Amino acid sequence: MTRETPTTQVALEMSRDEANAIAEVIRSEDSPVGIDAGKTHVIIIQKLLALERRLDRIEERLGGR
């Protein structure tokens, strides 16, 4: 049985420059956690919608819809 520890990390396929650019966009000095939750959620929703559209196109090509 494999046990995950709090130190387990997930590798993201993103350059340091890309990660820093995103961090800069969502950064907020006014937030207790250091990020603007509204902006962060908008970015996440935009990405999810893009993935949904992409998946729809793939499913159409494969005859799954």
N, C-alpha and C positions, 0 to 999 in steps of 0.2 A: 504494500500500500504506500503510495507516494503522499507525503505530507507537505503542504505548502507552508512556507514561513512568511512572515511580514517582509522579509528582504527579497522575496521573489520579484523579479522585474520582467516587464514585457518590452521587447525590443520593437520600437516603432521605426518604420521605414521612412525616415525623415532626416534631412540634414540638420545640423546644428543651426545653420542660418535660417532655415524654414521654421524651426521650432522657436527661435528667438523672435522672428517676425510675428508669429502668432501670439507669443507671449506679450509682445509690445502692444499689439492691437487690443488684447483683452485686459491689459494691466489697468488697475485703478488704485490710485493713492487713497481714495475715499472709502474703499472697502476694507473691512477687517481681515479678509482673506487675501487681499491684494489683486483680485480680479473683478471685472465687471460681469456679474452673473447674467444680466440681460444680453450683453454682447456675446457672451460665451454660449448661451442657449440659442441665440439666432444662428451662430456659426454651426453649431451641432445640427440644428434643424435643417439648415441649408444643405449640409453634407448628406444627411439622411434622405432628403428629398431627391438629391442628385443620384444617390445610390438606388433609390426606388425606381427612378426613371430608367436608369441603366439596366437594372434587373428586368424591368418590363420589356425593354428592347431585346434583351437576351432571350427572355422567355418567348417572345413573339417569333424570333428567328428559329427557336427550337420547337415551335409548335405547341408550347405549353400553355398558351392562353387563347 
